[in-house]
Amino acid sequence: MSKFAVRVTEKRSGWCAEITRQVTSRKTVVSKRETGFESEELAKAWGEKELAQFIQNQTERNTRKSAQRKARNAE
């Protein structure tokens, strides 16, 4: 089970794609949302593309924060 997932739902104005994060076994939080897609396929494609980019950004952020934490603890 991955910590991040894509959820696609149908709204009044079209389809909505959300990148969700599993916080605990019971709690899920939306990290990113885009609405107004004309079809489910477009929403799903956007979600998959954004999820890959989102995970890459999180990995880079974690690396930066880790380096800052190491520097701070070394002082």
All heavy atoms as an XYZ file, in Angstrom:
609
protein
N       0.835     -1.186      0.000
C       0.000      0.000      0.000
C       0.878      1.247      0.000
O       1.772      1.395      0.814
C      -0.888     -0.043      1.246
C      -1.824      1.108      1.374
S      -3.233      0.856      0.310
C      -4.059      2.392      0.506
N       0.611      2.131     -0.911
C       1.368      3.362     -1.033
C       0.803      4.431     -0.101
O      -0.382      4.405      0.246
C       1.304      3.857     -2.474
O       1.976      5.086     -2.601
N       1.633      5.364      0.278
C       1.178      6.437      1.146
C       0.346      7.461      0.373
O      -0.522      8.111      0.925
C       2.390      7.116      1.768
C       2.048      8.097      2.840
C       3.291      8.536      3.574
C       2.909      9.393      4.754
N       4.027      9.622      5.647
N       0.602      7.594     -0.938
C      -0.122      8.532     -1.781
C      -0.961      7.776     -2.800
O      -0.577      6.710     -3.259
C       0.846      9.458     -2.521
C       1.615     10.361     -1.617
C       2.897     10.025     -1.202
C       1.070     11.552     -1.166
C       3.613     10.860     -0.367
C       1.773     12.391     -0.325
C       3.040     12.044      0.072
N      -2.102      8.359     -3.175
C      -2.992      7.735     -4.163
C      -3.741      8.824     -4.913
O      -3.786      9.980     -4.490
C      -3.971      6.797     -3.481
N      -4.350      8.441     -6.035
C      -5.176      9.354     -6.822
C      -6.625      8.925     -6.668
O      -6.951      7.750     -6.814
C      -4.773      9.323     -8.313
C      -5.706     10.195     -9.127
C      -3.347      9.762     -8.487
N      -7.483      9.891     -6.354
C      -8.915      9.617     -6.224
C      -9.643     10.491     -7.239
O      -9.438     11.699     -7.285
C      -9.369      9.931     -4.805
C     -10.838      9.684     -4.572
C     -11.199      9.735     -3.109
N     -10.769     10.982     -2.476
C     -10.797     11.195     -1.173
N     -11.203     10.258     -0.354
N     -10.398     12.348     -0.671
N     -10.495      9.884     -8.055
C     -11.263     10.603     -9.072
C     -12.738     10.500     -8.715
O     -13.249      9.403     -8.499
C     -10.995     10.011    -10.476
C     -11.824     10.718    -11.516
C      -9.516     10.089    -10.821
N     -13.412     11.662     -8.642
C     -14.831     11.686     -8.304
C     -15.575     12.578     -9.291
O     -14.976     13.461     -9.917
C     -15.060     12.222     -6.877
O     -14.430     13.495     -6.754
C     -14.496     11.286     -5.840
N     -16.871     12.354     -9.402
C     -17.702     13.167    -10.280
C     -18.401     14.241     -9.460
O     -19.047     13.950     -8.455
C     -18.731     12.294    -10.986
C     -19.463     13.019    -12.083
C     -20.342     12.104    -12.903
O     -20.562     10.948    -12.496
O     -20.813     12.566    -13.953
N     -18.253     15.482     -9.892
C     -18.888     16.624     -9.216
C     -19.938     17.217    -10.156
O     -20.098     16.779    -11.290
C     -17.832     17.694     -8.881
C     -16.697     17.207     -8.021
C     -17.093     17.126     -6.585
C     -15.867     16.771     -5.747
N     -16.175     16.589     -4.371
N     -20.630     18.246     -9.686
C     -21.641     18.901    -10.515
C     -21.041     19.550    -11.763
O     -21.627     19.503    -12.831
C     -22.367     19.981     -9.700
C     -23.454     19.425     -8.836
C     -24.169     20.534     -8.114
N     -23.743     20.480     -6.710
C     -23.487     21.508     -5.950
N     -23.632     22.727     -6.415
N     -23.103     21.355     -4.706
N     -19.879     20.160    -11.621
C     -19.255     20.878    -12.733
C     -18.332     20.006    -13.572
O     -17.624     20.510    -14.435
C     -18.467     22.071    -12.187
O     -17.441     21.607    -11.326
N     -18.282     18.714    -13.328
C     -17.401     17.811    -14.082
C     -16.706     16.844    -13.146
O     -17.215     16.516    -12.085
N     -15.542     16.413    -13.561
C     -14.778     15.439    -12.777
C     -13.720     16.142    -11.947
O     -13.205     17.194    -12.327
C     -14.126     14.417    -13.701
C     -15.136     13.498    -14.316
C     -15.846     13.715    -15.454
C     -15.564     12.242    -13.809
N     -16.690     12.656    -15.689
C     -16.537     11.743    -14.706
C     -15.223     11.485    -12.704
C     -17.162     10.518    -14.511
C     -15.842     10.278    -12.511
C     -16.801      9.800    -13.402
N     -13.379     15.525    -10.827
C     -12.399     16.071     -9.892
C     -11.339     15.006     -9.611
O     -11.675     13.853     -9.366
C     -13.106     16.481     -8.602
S     -12.006     17.040     -7.311
N     -10.076     15.421     -9.659
C      -8.971     14.509     -9.332
C      -8.275     15.033     -8.083
O      -8.020     16.235     -7.962
C      -7.986     14.422    -10.484
N      -7.986     14.134     -7.154
C      -7.343     14.506     -5.902
C      -6.161     13.581     -5.633
O      -6.257     12.385     -5.855
C      -8.317     14.387     -4.735
C      -9.533     15.242     -4.850
C     -10.572     14.953     -3.786
O     -10.601     13.819     -3.263
O     -11.347     15.871     -3.491
N      -5.068     14.169     -5.161
C      -3.942     13.375     -4.667
C      -4.138     13.282     -3.166
O      -4.186     14.308     -2.475
C      -2.599     14.027     -5.012
C      -2.411     14.049     -6.532
C      -1.447     13.285     -4.342
C      -1.162     14.754     -6.978
N      -4.298     12.071     -2.665
C      -4.564     11.871     -1.244
C      -3.359     11.237     -0.564
O      -2.573     10.525     -1.193
C      -5.793     10.973     -1.035
O      -5.561      9.718     -1.663
C      -7.031     11.606     -1.615
N      -3.235     11.523      0.727
C      -2.146     10.969      1.537
C      -2.744     10.250      2.723
O      -3.612     10.772      3.414
C      -1.235     12.092      2.022
C      -0.085     11.613      2.877
C       0.886     12.731      3.164
N       0.307     13.789      3.972
C       0.417     13.858      5.300
N       1.075     12.944      5.970
N      -0.139     14.854      5.961
N      -2.284      9.032      2.952
C      -2.737      8.228      4.089
C      -1.946      8.668      5.323
O      -0.750      8.402      5.432
C      -2.487      6.753      3.799
C      -2.998      5.825      4.847
C      -4.383      5.327      4.518
O      -4.736      5.255      3.360
N      -5.139      4.987      5.522
N      -2.621      9.356      6.242
C      -1.971      9.853      7.447
C      -1.880      8.736      8.480
O      -0.809      8.434      9.004
C      -2.727     11.067      8.026
C      -2.045     11.567      9.282
C      -2.812     12.175      7.000
N      -3.030      8.149      8.807
C      -3.088      7.004      9.702
C      -3.933      5.939      9.015
O      -4.378      6.130      7.893
C      -3.732      7.379     11.055
O      -5.081      7.770     10.827
C      -2.977      8.496     11.745
N      -4.174      4.854      9.694
C      -4.981      3.799      9.084
C      -6.417      4.256      8.825
O      -7.092      3.721      7.956
C      -4.987      2.552      9.961
O      -5.575      2.847     11.215
N      -6.870      5.269      9.559
C      -8.253      5.738      9.408
C      -8.378      7.116      8.766
O      -9.451      7.493      8.328
C      -8.934      5.796     10.781
C      -9.065      4.452     11.407
C      -9.758      4.573     12.726
N      -9.845      3.257     13.355
C     -10.448      3.044     14.491
N     -11.021      4.027     15.141
N     -10.491      1.832     14.996
N      -7.314      7.884      8.740
C      -7.387      9.260      8.275
C      -6.644      9.451      6.958
O      -5.500      9.045      6.817
C      -6.798     10.199      9.330
C      -6.974     11.657      9.010
C      -6.492     12.516     10.155
C      -6.670     13.978      9.818
N      -6.138     14.832     10.881
N      -7.335     10.083      6.003
C      -6.757     10.395      4.702
C      -6.919     11.886      4.460
O      -7.983     12.446      4.721
C      -7.471      9.607      3.588
O      -7.382      8.223      3.888
C      -6.848      9.862      2.243
N      -5.873     12.543      3.942
C      -5.888     13.980      3.706
C      -5.637     14.243      2.223
O      -4.817     13.574      1.602
C      -4.793     14.675      4.548
C      -4.696     16.142      4.242
C      -5.046     14.459      6.010
N      -6.342     15.231      1.671
C      -6.132     15.619      0.283
C      -4.944     16.566      0.228
O      -4.938     17.622      0.870
C      -7.392     16.293     -0.302
C      -7.119     16.794     -1.712
C      -8.551     15.328     -0.303
N      -3.912     16.203     -0.535
C      -2.724     17.042     -0.663
C      -2.831     17.998     -1.835
O      -2.276     19.092     -1.805
C      -1.481     16.168     -0.849
O      -1.286     15.359      0.278
N      -3.518     17.594     -2.896
C      -3.658     18.435     -4.080
C      -4.961     18.084     -4.771
O      -5.337     16.917     -4.836
C      -2.465     18.190     -5.008
C      -2.273     19.240     -6.069
C      -0.920     19.074     -6.735
C      -0.613     20.266     -7.585
N       0.700     20.159     -8.203
N      -5.666     19.102     -5.322
C      -6.967     18.867     -5.948
C      -7.088     19.721     -7.207
O      -6.655     20.866     -7.225
C      -8.073     19.244     -4.972
C      -9.465     19.139     -5.538
C     -10.516     19.601     -4.545
N     -10.610     18.648     -3.447
C     -10.665     18.975     -2.166
N     -10.628     20.230     -1.804
N     -10.768     18.050     -1.234
N      -7.690     19.156     -8.224
C      -7.989     19.888     -9.465
C      -9.385     19.486     -9.905
O      -9.720     18.297     -9.918
C      -6.957     19.535    -10.539
C      -7.088     20.319    -11.819
C      -6.594     21.756    -11.685
O      -5.731     22.010    -10.829
O      -7.084     22.602    -12.439
N     -10.199     20.469    -10.264
C     -11.573     20.191    -10.660
C     -11.834     20.704    -12.068
O     -11.009     21.412    -12.655
C     -12.574     20.870     -9.698
O     -12.319     22.273     -9.718
C     -12.453     20.339     -8.300
N     -13.003     20.351    -12.607
C     -13.426     20.874    -13.902
C     -13.027     20.040    -15.104
O     -13.040     20.548    -16.218
N     -12.679     18.780    -14.907
C     -12.336     17.921    -16.039
C     -13.610     17.469    -16.741
O     -14.633     17.236    -16.108
C     -11.541     16.692    -15.568
C     -10.183     17.026    -15.038
C      -9.939     17.031    -13.677
C      -9.148     17.342    -15.896
C      -8.693     17.331    -13.175
C      -7.886     17.655    -15.411
C      -7.661     17.650    -14.056
N     -13.534     17.343    -18.069
C     -14.711     16.957    -18.846
C     -14.981     15.462    -18.794
O     -16.114     15.037    -18.987
C     -14.560     17.417    -20.297
C     -14.527     18.925    -20.434
C     -14.363     19.379    -21.869
O     -14.444     18.520    -22.771
O     -14.161     20.575    -22.070
N     -13.942     14.663    -18.575
C     -14.135     13.214    -18.540
C     -13.304     12.594    -17.425
O     -12.358     13.200    -16.919
C     -13.744     12.586    -19.884
O     -12.340     12.678    -20.079
N     -13.669     11.386    -17.070
C     -12.944     10.657    -16.036
C     -11.523     10.349    -16.482
O     -10.589     10.392    -15.682
C     -13.695      9.360    -15.710
C     -13.064      8.555    -14.605
C     -13.829      7.285    -14.299
O     -14.784      6.960    -15.028
O     -13.453      6.618    -13.325
N     -11.341     10.057    -17.772
C     -10.012      9.721    -18.292
C      -9.055     10.905    -18.172
O      -7.886     10.735    -17.816
C     -10.100      9.271    -19.757
C     -10.760      7.928    -19.954
C     -12.284      7.991    -19.849
O     -12.872      9.074    -20.102
O     -12.886      6.979    -19.485
N      -9.549     12.120    -18.476
C      -8.702     13.312    -18.347
C      -8.306     13.533    -16.891
O      -7.154     13.861    -16.588
C      -9.434     14.544    -18.878
C      -9.636     14.632    -20.384
C     -10.525     15.812    -20.729
C      -8.305     14.748    -21.086
N      -9.245     13.365    -15.986
C      -8.964     13.545    -14.560
C      -7.949     12.514    -14.080
O      -7.019     12.838    -13.337
C     -10.254     13.442    -13.762
N      -8.127     11.275    -14.512
C      -7.219     10.207    -14.099
C      -5.809     10.448    -14.645
O      -4.808     10.255    -13.945
C      -7.750      8.853    -14.577
C      -7.149      7.676    -13.847
C      -7.793      6.385    -14.285
C      -9.193      6.275    -13.723
N      -9.806      4.958    -13.947
N      -5.725     10.890    -15.910
C      -4.416     11.172    -16.521
C      -3.711     12.303    -15.781
O      -2.505     12.223    -15.502
C      -4.590     11.524    -17.995
N      -4.447     13.373    -15.448
C      -3.852     14.478    -14.700
C      -3.371     13.990    -13.341
O      -2.274     14.338    -12.898
C      -4.879     15.598    -14.500
C      -4.339     16.734    -13.691
C      -3.668     17.819    -14.150
C      -4.389     16.880    -12.258
N      -3.309     18.632    -13.104
C      -3.745     18.081    -11.930
C      -4.929     16.112    -11.235
C      -3.625     18.529    -10.618
C      -4.801     16.562     -9.930
C      -4.157     17.754     -9.634
N      -4.187     13.185    -12.675
C      -3.827     12.686    -11.352
C      -2.566     11.853    -11.363
O      -1.689     12.020    -10.506
N      -2.441     10.965    -12.344
C      -1.244     10.115    -12.425
C       0.003     10.947    -12.706
O       1.059     10.718    -12.114
C      -1.432      9.055    -13.523
C      -2.532      8.064    -13.244
C      -2.295      7.210    -12.011
O      -1.128      6.932    -11.683
O      -3.285      6.837    -11.364
N      -0.127     11.920    -13.604
C       1.019     12.777    -13.950
C       1.432     13.619    -12.752
O       2.620     13.700    -12.406
C       0.649     13.677    -15.130
C       1.762     14.602    -15.582
C       1.344     15.453    -16.761
C       0.280     16.438    -16.404
N       0.701     17.776    -16.081
N       0.465     14.236    -12.091
C       0.756     15.072    -10.935
C       1.273     14.260     -9.746
O       2.107     14.740     -8.989
C      -0.482     15.862    -10.517
C      -0.805     17.008    -11.428
C       0.245     18.101    -11.420
O       0.713     18.486    -10.331
O       0.602     18.563    -12.514
N       0.782     13.038     -9.594
C       1.235     12.191     -8.494
C       2.721     11.895     -8.619
O       3.468     11.982     -7.639
C       0.437     10.886     -8.450
C       0.827      9.895     -7.356
C       0.633     10.511     -5.978
C       0.012      8.630     -7.489
N       3.168     11.578     -9.838
C       4.595     11.308    -10.054
C       5.426     12.543     -9.726
O       6.466     12.453     -9.048
C       4.831     10.868    -11.493
N       4.972     13.708    -10.179
C       5.691     14.950     -9.908
C       5.642     15.295     -8.417
O       6.632     15.733     -7.843
C       5.085     16.080    -10.731
C       5.806     17.385    -10.605
C       5.197     18.457    -11.491
O       4.274     18.193    -12.240
N       5.712     19.656    -11.393
N       4.497     15.063     -7.779
C       4.322     15.357     -6.361
C       5.268     14.510     -5.511
O       5.913     15.010     -4.589
C       2.861     15.106     -5.973
C       2.510     15.557     -4.598
C       2.225     16.878     -4.331
C       2.472     14.646     -3.551
C       1.892     17.293     -3.050
C       2.145     15.048     -2.279
C       1.851     16.371     -2.025
N       5.353     13.218     -5.829
C       6.242     12.321     -5.078
C       7.700     12.725     -5.268
O       8.491     12.713     -4.322
C       5.999     10.857     -5.484
C       4.629     10.411     -4.971
C       7.097      9.949     -4.953
C       4.206      9.043     -5.431
N       8.059     13.125     -6.490
C       9.430     13.579     -6.746
C       9.733     14.840     -5.935
O      10.805     14.944     -5.326
C       9.636     13.862     -8.230
C      11.041     14.302     -8.574
C      11.217     14.589    -10.045
O      10.283     14.471    -10.823
N      12.405     14.974    -10.423
N       8.794     15.781     -5.890
C       8.981     17.005     -5.096
C       9.118     16.679     -3.611
O       9.946     17.263     -2.915
C       7.817     17.969     -5.307
C       7.845     18.624     -6.661
O       8.851     18.584     -7.355
N       6.733     19.210     -7.054
N       8.318     15.745     -3.113
C       8.395     15.347     -1.711
C       9.746     14.704     -1.395
O      10.332     14.955     -0.338
C       7.268     14.374     -1.367
C       5.913     15.011     -1.261
C       5.845     16.008     -0.124
O       5.770     17.204     -0.358
N       5.860     15.537      1.083
N      10.244     13.882     -2.303
C      11.545     13.231     -2.107
C      12.657     14.270     -2.030
O      13.529     14.203     -1.154
C      11.817     12.244     -3.257
O      10.747     11.313     -3.322
C      13.124     11.500     -3.049
N      12.624     15.246     -2.949
C      13.635     16.310     -2.931
C      13.523     17.146     -1.655
O      14.537     17.505     -1.044
C      13.469     17.200     -4.160
C      13.819     16.507     -5.454
C      13.424     17.313     -6.680
O      12.903     18.447     -6.531
O      13.640     16.802     -7.793
N      12.310     17.440     -1.236
C      12.092     18.216     -0.015
C      12.603     17.455      1.201
O      13.255     18.038      2.079
C      10.595     18.511      0.149
C      10.252     19.299      1.381
C       8.737     19.538      1.441
N       8.379     20.380      2.546
C       8.137     19.952      3.779
N       8.216     18.667      4.068
N       7.812     20.794      4.733
N      12.336     16.159      1.258
C      12.818     15.349      2.378
C      14.329     15.329      2.436
O      14.922     15.367      3.520
C      12.273     13.929      2.278
C      10.791     13.861      2.558
O      10.204     14.796      3.074
N      10.184     12.751      2.182
N      14.977     15.271      1.270
C      16.437     15.277      1.221
C      16.985     16.598      1.741
O      17.936     16.626      2.532
C      16.917     15.037     -0.222
O      16.348     13.817     -0.695
C      18.426     14.937     -0.294
N      16.388     17.715      1.308
C      16.820     19.040      1.780
C      16.624     19.177      3.283
O      17.518     19.638      3.998
C      16.036     20.152      1.073
C      16.487     20.481     -0.316
C      15.903     21.809     -0.790
N      14.484     21.971     -0.529
C      13.503     21.588     -1.340
N      13.796     20.992     -2.472
N      12.239     21.810     -1.023
N      15.458     18.774      3.770
C      15.163     18.888      5.204
C      16.106     18.011      6.028
O      16.528     18.383      7.122
C      13.717     18.496      5.489
C      12.698     19.425      4.885
C      12.659     20.735      5.626
C      11.558     21.617      5.083
N      11.482     22.887      5.793
N      16.436     16.830      5.496
C      17.355     15.934      6.195
C      18.739     16.566      6.315
O      19.379     16.501      7.362
C      17.438     14.603      5.448
O      18.406     13.775      6.028
N      19.202     17.188      5.227
C      20.510     17.846      5.247
C      20.504     19.006      6.244
O      21.472     19.196      6.993
C      20.869     18.344      3.858
N      19.432     19.776      6.275
C      19.323     20.882      7.232
C      19.305     20.367      8.665
O      19.926     20.942      9.553
C      18.061     21.687      6.964
C      18.098     22.497      5.682
C      16.768     23.146      5.379
O      15.791     22.934      6.090
N      16.716     23.910      4.299
N      18.605     19.263      8.895
C      18.519     18.679     10.222
C      19.894     18.181     10.682
O      20.287     18.393     11.828
C      17.502     17.543     10.212
C      17.126     17.010     11.553
C      15.953     16.053     11.505
N      15.986     15.098     10.411
C      15.168     15.130      9.351
N      14.242     16.051      9.241
N      15.251     14.214      8.401
N      20.643     17.544      9.776
C      21.979     17.058     10.107
C      22.904     18.216     10.446
O      23.702     18.134     11.387
C      22.545     16.236      8.967
C      21.917     14.856      8.840
C      22.496     14.108      7.668
C      21.775     12.779      7.504
N      22.205     12.082      6.272
N      22.834     19.281      9.655
C      23.682     20.455      9.909
C      23.326     21.098     11.253
O      24.213     21.516     12.007
C      23.521     21.465      8.782
N      22.042     21.165     11.548
C      21.600     21.775     12.799
C      22.014     20.943     14.004
O      22.436     21.459     15.024
C      20.077     21.943     12.759
C      19.512     22.737     13.905
C      18.022     22.983     13.756
N      17.283     21.736     13.640
C      16.500     21.389     12.601
N      16.375     22.214     11.581
N      15.857     20.251     12.580
N      21.931     19.615     13.866
C      22.293     18.736     14.976
C      23.803     18.641     15.172
O      24.266     18.299     16.253
C      21.715     17.339     14.762
C      20.200     17.340     14.924
O      19.636     18.218     15.548
N      19.559     16.338     14.339
N      24.586     18.928     14.128
C      26.036     18.846     14.225
C      26.614     20.026     14.998
O      27.729     19.959     15.498
C      26.652     18.782     12.833
N      25.856     21.098     15.069
C      26.361     22.316     15.754
C      26.401     22.169     17.255
O      25.751     21.445     17.891
C      25.461     23.519     15.417
C      25.547     23.883     13.967
C      24.551     25.012     13.611
O      23.752     25.400     14.493
O      24.586     25.457     12.484
